[in-house]
Amino acid sequence: MKFLHNGYGIEIDTKSLELFKLYNELKNLYNKIPKTKCLNCPGKSMVEADCCKVFSPPMLLIEFLNIIKAIEDNPEEEKKDLYFRCFKSYLNPAYEKKCVLLNDKDQCTIYNARPFACRMFGLYEEKEWEDRLKSISLETGVDQEKMPFAKQCDRVEIKKKKTKVKNITKGTSDHIFKLIHYLDINIFPENLAKESAGIVMGSYTYLPFDTHYLLMQIGQEKLDNLATIKDMSRKLKKKDALLFAKNQKEINDFLEIIKKEILK
């Protein structure tokens, strides 16, 4: 699939030789992470897990494109539905919301292409997980103790082993994560090398799937407008129940218009 990424202004061909090389490098990096299974999940290609129901993991651009490649041959109706669900998810003011890549049975539809953050869940050292929670708590304003998975899930096993997972060291996880960043830089054309390094290393390509998808489709300016609407919803929810209810009706009316446009 060839398209213009409206957020970064670059041409992307998901089936180009250059990107296939990056996909293979990404796969090699993923292979450095122990393959795990959730003790609460069926352990199949499509799994159901509680973590996916309460937050949507961020991913780098190459990981996003790897997922796009995995779903681009899906029926057109499914792709349109995903596009609409990205709008719905992005405008949802709640901090706890399920990943848009789950199906109606809350099963992951792209499990084999899942990003680094999903593959690392249950593997982080305790201190690193604690530091991550503190950072998210400061960013969202949600008390750390009230956040989902305030304690990292311990219902994880390494596949082919009966013992619980041994956590990956912070040095190892940071190294793998950094190398995935370098793959992101290589997506951009050579004439944007300096700019792309700043964009990637500044974490501007590290976004949840719904944000990635909308950025690709509608561009930064329109996405910023949606972000303003969502921020207003969060403020009203805390301060004024009546205005919040009115705001949510306006958002739902807007979503109905978007739905008709996408699904027509």
SVG drawing of the C-alpha trace seen along z (x, -y; Angstrom):
<svg xmlns="http://www.w3.org/2000/svg" viewBox="-26 -23 48 49">
<polyline fill="none" stroke="black" stroke-width="0.4" points="0.0,0.0 1.4,-3.4 0.2,-6.6 1.2,-10.0 1.6,-10.1 -0.2,-13.4 1.5,-13.8 5.1,-13.6 4.6,-14.5 6.5,-11.5 5.6,-8.9 5.3,-5.4 5.1,-2.1 4.3,0.6 5.5,3.3 8.7,1.6 12.0,3.5 13.4,0.8 10.6,1.3 10.7,5.1 14.3,4.9 13.3,2.8 10.4,5.2 13.0,8.0 15.3,6.1 12.3,5.4 11.4,9.1 15.0,9.9 14.8,7.4 11.5,8.8 13.2,12.3 15.5,11.0 12.6,10.8 11.5,14.1 8.2,15.4 5.6,15.3 2.1,16.5 -0.5,15.2 -1.7,17.8 -5.2,16.2 -5.2,16.4 -5.8,19.3 -2.3,19.0 -3.5,18.8 -2.7,16.4 -5.7,14.3 -5.6,13.8 -7.7,12.1 -5.9,10.4 -7.1,7.9 -4.2,5.5 -5.4,4.8 -8.8,3.9 -7.7,0.9 -5.0,-0.8 -3.7,-1.1 0.1,-0.6 2.2,-3.2 4.4,-2.0 7.0,-3.4 6.3,-4.3 8.0,-1.1 5.8,1.0 2.7,-0.9 3.5,-0.3 4.3,3.4 0.7,3.6 -0.7,1.7 1.0,4.2 -0.6,7.1 -4.1,5.7 -4.0,4.1 -5.5,7.1 -8.4,7.2 -11.9,6.5 -12.5,2.9 -15.5,2.8 -13.1,3.9 -10.6,1.2 -13.3,-1.5 -14.6,-0.3 -11.1,-0.5 -10.7,-4.0 -14.0,-5.1 -13.0,-3.3 -9.8,-5.3 -11.8,-8.5 -14.0,-7.1 -11.1,-6.0 -9.1,-9.1 -12.0,-11.4 -12.8,-9.2 -11.6,-11.3 -11.1,-8.3 -7.5,-7.3 -8.6,-3.7 -9.9,-2.3 -9.3,0.8 -7.0,1.1 -8.7,0.4 -7.0,3.5 -9.2,5.8 -12.2,7.5 -15.7,7.6 -14.6,10.6 -11.7,8.6 -9.2,10.7 -6.1,9.2 -6.4,9.1 -2.7,8.5 -1.0,10.6 1.9,11.8 2.6,8.1 2.1,6.7 4.6,4.0 7.5,3.9 5.4,2.6 3.0,5.6 5.9,8.1 7.6,6.6 4.5,6.7 5.3,8.8 9.1,8.7 10.1,5.4 12.2,5.2 10.1,4.1 11.9,0.7 11.6,-0.1 7.8,0.7 7.5,-1.5 9.3,-4.4 7.0,-4.0 4.0,-4.2 5.3,-7.4 5.8,-9.0 2.4,-8.1 0.8,-9.2 2.4,-12.6 1.3,-12.9 -2.3,-11.9 -2.9,-13.2 -4.2,-9.8 -3.0,-8.5 -0.5,-5.8 -2.3,-3.4 -5.5,-3.8 -3.9,-3.1 -4.7,0.3 -1.8,2.7 -0.2,0.6 1.6,3.9 3.0,5.5 1.0,8.6 2.6,11.8 0.4,14.1 3.0,14.5 5.2,17.4 8.0,17.9 6.7,20.3 8.3,23.8 9.2,23.2 7.2,24.0 8.9,21.3 7.7,17.7 9.5,15.2 12.8,13.8 12.7,10.1 14.8,8.6 17.3,6.1 16.7,2.4 19.9,2.2 18.7,4.9 15.2,3.5 16.5,0.0 19.0,1.2 16.3,3.1 14.0,0.1 16.8,-2.3 17.5,-0.1 13.8,-0.2 14.1,-4.0 16.9,-3.8 14.6,-1.8 12.1,-4.7 14.8,-7.2 15.5,-5.0 11.8,-5.3 12.4,-9.0 14.2,-10.0 17.9,-10.9 17.3,-14.6 15.3,-14.7 18.0,-12.8 18.6,-15.6 14.9,-16.4 13.9,-12.8 16.5,-12.0 15.0,-14.8 11.5,-13.7 12.2,-10.1 14.5,-10.5 12.1,-13.1 9.5,-10.3 7.2,-12.1 6.8,-8.8 6.0,-6.9 2.2,-6.9 -0.8,-4.6 -2.3,-3.0 -5.4,-5.3 -3.2,-8.4 -0.8,-7.0 -3.7,-6.1 -5.4,-9.5 -2.1,-11.4 -1.5,-9.4 -5.0,-10.1 -5.9,-13.6 -2.5,-15.3 -1.2,-17.1 -3.4,-20.2 -6.7,-18.4 -5.4,-15.9 -4.5,-18.9 -8.1,-20.1 -9.4,-16.7 -6.9,-16.8 -8.2,-20.1 -11.8,-18.7 -10.6,-15.7 -8.7,-17.9 -11.8,-20.0 -13.9,-16.9 -11.4,-15.9 -11.6,-19.3 -15.4,-19.4 -15.7,-15.9 -13.9,-17.0 -15.7,-20.4 -19.2,-20.4 -21.3,-17.3 -24.0,-19.1 -21.5,-20.7 -19.7,-17.5 -22.9,-15.7 -23.6,-18.4 -20.0,-18.1 -20.3,-14.3 -23.5,-14.7 -21.7,-17.1 -18.9,-14.6 -21.3,-11.7 -23.1,-13.9 -19.7,-14.6 -18.8,-10.9 -22.1,-10.1 -21.2,-12.5 -17.7,-10.9 -19.1,-7.4 -21.4,-8.3 -18.5,-9.8 -16.2,-6.8 -18.8,-4.0 -20.6,-5.5"/>
</svg>
